[in-house]
């Protein structure tokens, strides 16, 4: 029986890249094999195409790479939108001048690709949370083709979680539009920020969370999340990677994983059970490449899993699993990691 290697990563934070001692220690404790290294891109106005690569972005990444390698870890490199000094999520970026935006973002991504080539970083993430520009597939494809002229590593695009409801035809249309976006044909694997809403309950049992990945009960949507994620793989024959998966230590985090404050009631068990359900549903799927834990860099964050029951769940997830259903393309991709 074949063995499939999983990417088990953690997200570094763009405003803390001057010191990665703590996330390196956490990577050891969680038995990670990769870190997601951000290049901070300052975005002062979410309605504008204006952006500036932080003056220390490349220097900080260059200083981090020897430490990451000494720890035996691989790395992803990712230009990361830092909107209004981190006061807004990257999903808020909705520039009015699309052409100007792609011209400037392409320049930064090409710089990042050259840096990744020089540093031997084998994966480049070209988008994170830039949801308003995802429909511009022609421009994304042109960017990917330009990057491939100077970079031999893997390229991925991170799309955002979505919802569908049997009672909302517009949501079904939006999902079908995402599913058919041809930019996914041009990447090596598809990344997702996986903050899918699961149930309406606080602290449902782990089994209910597992079932909710198959059919979400949030707002009675009946969303077949697992099937939709798998369909994205099957449509483009690309592996799926969860570029962010995270849950806070508060009741209701399964209802709103994207929120740092689903309630004010501490609930370490729900955080633990959410991670456990995720690993049970996805980790052994042959088309599932792995995931990156959000986040391991900031102890004051409610998403921080360390010294909580969630830590042992993450740490015990294996980096190799048995698989007798690997496609040739997926096998080739995994062999490059």
N, C-alpha and C positions, 0 to 999 in steps of 0.2 A: 504494500500500500504506500502511495506517495505521501510525502510530508509537505505541508504548505506553510510557508513562513509568513507570519502576520507582522504588519507595521504597527507597533505599539508605541505611540508618541505622546508628547506633552507640549503644550503651547507656552512659549515664552512671551513676555509682555513688552511691547515696544518702548514703554517709558521706563523700563528697568533693565535695559540691556547693558548698563555699566557694571552690573554684578550678577552673575548667573550661578554663584556658589550654591544657593539654596535649591534652585530647580535641578542642578546636577545631583545633589544629594537625594532629592525626591525621586529623580529618575532611577537612581540605584535602588531605592526602597520599593518603588512600584514595578521594578524590573522592566523598564522601558528599553527600547532599542533605537529610539529616534527622538529628536527635538525639532520643533517648528520655530525657525529663527526669523523674526520679523525685521523688515527694514521700514522704519517709521517714515510715513509720508504725511506731512502736516497739511491739513485741509482747513483753512480758516472759515470758509463760507460753504455750507453744504449745498447752496444753490448755484455755486460757481464752479467753473472748470479749473480754477486756480489751485495749485498744489506745489509743495516744495519738499524735496527729499531732505530729511533732517541732516544737518551738517555732520553729525557724528554717526549716521546710520551705518555706513560701510565700515568705518573704523571699529565700531562696536561689534559688528558681525565678524570682522576679521580677527579681533581679539578673542572672540568667543569660540571660534572654530577649533583652535588647538586644544582648548579645554574639553570641548565636546568629543573630539577624536580620542583624547587620552582616556576619556570615560568609556570608550568603545561604542559610541553612539553615531548613528547616521544623522543627517540633517535635511530638512526642507528649508528653502529660502523663500520668503514671501514679502513683497512690497505691501505694507499694511496701512490703510487709510486711518489716520489719527485725526478725527473730525472735531473741530473746535477744542483742541487740546485734550481730547479724550472725553469731552463732556457729552458728545453724542455718539451713538452707535454708527458703525460704518454704513449700515443700511439707510441712514438718513441722507447720504450723498446723492443728490439728484440734480446734476448740473444742467443748466439751460443750453449751453453750447456744446453739443455732442461732438462735433468735429474737433473743436479745440481740446476737449477732454481727451479724446483718443490720441491726439497728437502728443500731448504731454504725458499721458499714462504710458503710451508705447515707448517714449524716450526713457522713462524710469525703468520699465520692464526690461528693455534691452540692456541698460546699464546693469541691472540685476543679473541678467543672463550672462553677461561677460564676467561679472564678479563670481557667479556660481561656477562658470567654466574654469576660471583661474584658481579657485579654491577647491575644486573637485567636489562640489556639492551636487548630488545627483538628482535632485528634484526641485523644480521651480513652480511656485503657486502664483498664477497671474491675476487672480481675483479673489477677493474675500468680501462678501456682503454687498457688492455693488449691484444691487438688485435692479435698479432703474435702468441700467444699461445692458442687462443681459439679453434683451431682444435684438440687439444690434449684432447679430451673428456674423455678418460680413466683415465688420471691423475687427471682431475678436479673431476670426479665422486669419485675416491678414496679419494680425499681430503674432499669432502662433507661427505662421509661415516665416515671418521675419526672424523670430527667435531661433527657429530650427536652423537657420543659416549659420549661426555662430555658437550654438549650444547643443550638445549631444545627450544631455540628461533628459529626464522625464519631465513632462509639462502636465500640470493639472489645473483645472478651473474649479473653484469652490462655489457651488450654488447654495441658496438658502433653503431651509425647511419650508414646507408648504402644507396647506390643508385642503381637503376636499370634503364636500358634504353632499349626500344624496339629495338634499333639499335646496341646493344652491348650484344651478347650472353654470354660473359664471366661474365658480371655483373649479369645476370639472374642465371647463374650457381652458383655464389658465394652466392647469396641470398638463393637459394634452399639448398645449403650446410649449411648455418646458420640455416635455418628453420628446418633442420633434425638433428641438433646437439643434441645427447641424454643427454648432461649435463643439458639441460633445464628441463628434466623430473625429476631431482633430487632436484631442488630448490623449495622453497615455492612460489615464484613469480619471474617473469623475469623483470629485470631492463634494461633500454635503455638510453644511452646518446643521447638525441633527437635533434641533430643539423642537421635535414634534410633540404636540400636546396629546396626552394619553387618555386620562379619565377626568371625570368631574369630582372625584373624591380626594380627600386628604388621607394619606397613608393607606392606600389599598394594598392588599397582600401581593407578594411578588407574582403569584400565579395570575392575578388579575392584570398586572402590568404586562406580563408576557402576552396575555390574550389581547390587550389593547394595542400592542404593536401589530397584531393581525387585523384587528378591527377596533379602531378608537371609539371610545364611548364619550369623548369630550363633546359637549353640546349635542349629543346623539347623532354625530356626523356619520358614523359607520365608515370611517376612512380606513381602507385597507393599506396601512402605511407600508408594511413589509412587502406586499405585492407590488406597490407602486415603486418602491426603491429597486426591487428586483427587475421590474419592467424597464427601468432606466438602464440597467445593465444589459438586459436582453435586446433592447432596441439598438444599442450602439456596440454591443459586444465588448464593453469596457468594464474593468473591475470598479467596484465602488469603495470609497474610503470616506469615513466620517471625519472631516477635518476639525470639527469640534463636537465633543459630546461632554455634557456637564450638567450637574444637578446641585442645587444649593441645599444647605442644611436646615431647611424650613419646611413646614407642612405645606402641601400643595405644589411642591416642585414638579411633580409629574404632570400637573395641570398646565403649568406655565414654565417649562424649563428655561425659557429665554429670559425670565424675570429673576432678578436678585432678591425680590421681596414678594413672593407669592402670598406670604403671611408673615407675621412676626413670631410665630411659634416655632421654636427649635424642634427639629425632627431628624435626628441622625439616622433613624431606621429607614425612613422614606428615601433619603439620599442613597443609602446602601442598597435598598431594594431596587431602585431605579437603575443603578449600574448593573446589578445582578441580572435584571430582566433584559437589559440591552445585550449583555454578553451571551445570555442563553439563546436569544433570538438570532443574533447575527454572526457571532464569532466563528462558528464552524461552517458557515456557508462557503462553498468553494469560490464564489465570485466576490466575496467580501475581503478586501485587502487589509483592513485594519481601521484604527481610529486614533485620534489625538485627544487627550484628556484636557479639558479646560476647567481649572487651570492649576498649575503647580508652582507658581512664581510669587504669589502674594498671600501670606498667611491670614491677613485680615479679611480676605474675600470669603463670602459665604459659599462660593464654589469650591473652595480648597478642600480636598479630600483627606489630607494627611492627619494622622492621629484620630481618625474617626473610623467607624465600621466600613465605610466605603474603601478605605485604603487597602484592606485585605482582599476585597473583591477584585480590585484592579490588579493588585500584585500577583494574585494567583491565576489570572488569565494567561494562558500559555502563548509564547511567541511562535510556536510551531504546533500545528494540528494535523491530524490524519485526514487525508482526502484522496478518494479514488475517482474524482470527477473533474480533475483539472483540464481545462482546454489548453491547447498548445500555446495560444497567445498569452493566456494568463500565466502559464508556466514560464514562458520566456521573460515576462515582465518581472515576476517574482525572483527569477535568477539574477536579475540586474540589481536587486536590492542588497 
